[in-house]
Amino acid sequence: MRFLLLPILLLPLIEIAVLILVGSSIGILATIGLIILTGFLGMALLRIQGFAVLAKIRADMQRGQAPDKSLADAAMIALAGLFLIIPGFLSDIIGILLFLPPVRALIRSAIGRRVSIVRSGAGIRPDVVDLDPADYRRTDPNADLSSPTLPSSSLSSPWRRSNDKR
């Protein structure tokens, strides 16, 4: 935590110094133009790569895999877009670097050594419908135990058998 506080406090000061140096070198209008251009670039890259990583998360989940890598990429892409939208050249450099997949992989591996991920659950089985005891009842004690009958309030349920009475 203390290592994170110093860069957060120093970033605005460094940004101001860099803006002054660049502004005195290329002019104020060119500096403002570059800042506006990188803001729009950040929004466009965030939209393009953001949708791509959301599609990857969806595909991972449909395959039954944990989208941990994709979620980390999504967080870094969002942070990259934020850095590009923030006015300043140092934050733009950080944002552009975070948009690069090899840089994200390097950061993921560095963070992955310090973080342990615990997964729970046996996964989702599409062929199983998990019902609570309140979701069904038996009307005949001698009935076949493998086919519960639905309560009358559940006749509109999509899980109703076709031979249930309406």
N, C-alpha and C positions, 0 to 999 in steps of 0.2 A: 504494500500500500504506500509506504513512504517513497518507494522508487517511482511510483506513478505520479505522486504529487508534484515533484520538481519539474518534470517535463510539461505538465499542465500549466504550471505557473510561468515557465520560461517561454512557452510557445508564442503567446501574444507579443512578448517583447522581441523575440527573434523575428517574428513576422513583420512587425513595424520597422525594424532595422532593415530587413531585406526589401520591403516596399520602398523605403526611402532611398536605398542604394539603387534599386532598379529604376525608380522614378527619376532620379537624377541622371541616370545613364541613358535611358531611352525616351524619357519624357513622360509627363503626367498622363496625357491622353492615351498613349500606347500602353502604359501600365494599367490604367483603368480598363482599357479594351481587353487586355490579357486576363484580367481578373474576371470580367464578365464572361469572356469566352470559356475559361476553365470552369466557371459555374454551370454554364449550359452543357459543356462536355461532361461534367460530373452527373448532371441529371439524365443525360442521354445514356451514358454508360451504366448508370444505376438501373435504368429501366430495362435496357437490353440484357445485361448480365443478371439482373434480379429475376426477370421472368425465366431465364434459362436455368438458374439454380432452383427456382421453385418447381419447374418441370422435373428436374432431377430428383428433388425431394419426393415428389409425387410418385415418380417411377420407382424409387427405392422402396417406398412404403408399399406399393402394389406388388413388388417382388417379395415382400415380407422381410426386407433387410432394414436394419436401423439406419436412418439417414444422418448419422452423426457427422460424417465428413461434409455432407451437403449443408447441414445446418451451420457448421463452423464457417464454410464458405459464404453462406448467406449473411452471417453476422459480419464477416470481414468485408464483403461487398457493400453492405449498408454503411459500414464505417468509412470505406473508401469514398463512397458517394458523398457522405457528410464532409469528409476532408476536402473534396474537390469543390463543394458548394461554399465552404467557409472561405472568405477572401484571404488570400495570402499565397505566396509561392512555396514556402516550406510545406504547408499543409497540402498543396497541390501535388508536390513530389511524393509525399507519403501516400496520398490518395491514389495516384497513378501506380505506385508500387503495389498497393494492396489489390488493385484490379488484376495484377499479373498472377496467373495460376501457380507458377513456381515459387513466387514469394509467399503466397498463401499456404502452399504445401510446407514450406520451411517454417512458417509461423505455427502451423498446425502441429508439426512434429516437435517443435520446441515447447509448445504448451502441452502437448500430449504426454511428454515425459513427466510433467508435474501434476497432471490431472488423471484420476482414475474414473472410468465410466462403469457404472453398475447397471446391468440390464436385468429386468425382472419380468416374470410372466413366461408362459410357454408359447406365446405367439397367438395369432388369430387363426382360427380354423373356420373357413367359410361354410363347411358342411354341418356345423353345430349351432343350434338355437338354444341359448341358455335362458331357461324360464325360472322365475321364482315360484315357490309353492302357491302364492296368491294368484298366479296367472292361470292356473287350471285347477279343476277339482273332479273327483270321480262321483258319479251319481249312483252307480250300482256297485256294492262292495264285492260282488262276485264277478265283476267285469274283468276283462283281460287287462293286466297291469301295464302292458306295453302300449296301450292306446288310451291316454287320458282324454276326458271330454272337457270341452271349454265351458266356462260359466256363461250364463245367458247374456251377461253384460259384455262379453267378448265376441259376440257374433259378428261384429263388424271388423274384427281383427284380421290382418292379412295372413295370420298363421292358422286361421280356421281351416279345418279339413273340408273338402268339397261335399262330404256326405253329412256334415253338421246341419241341423235344422235351423231355419231362419226364423 
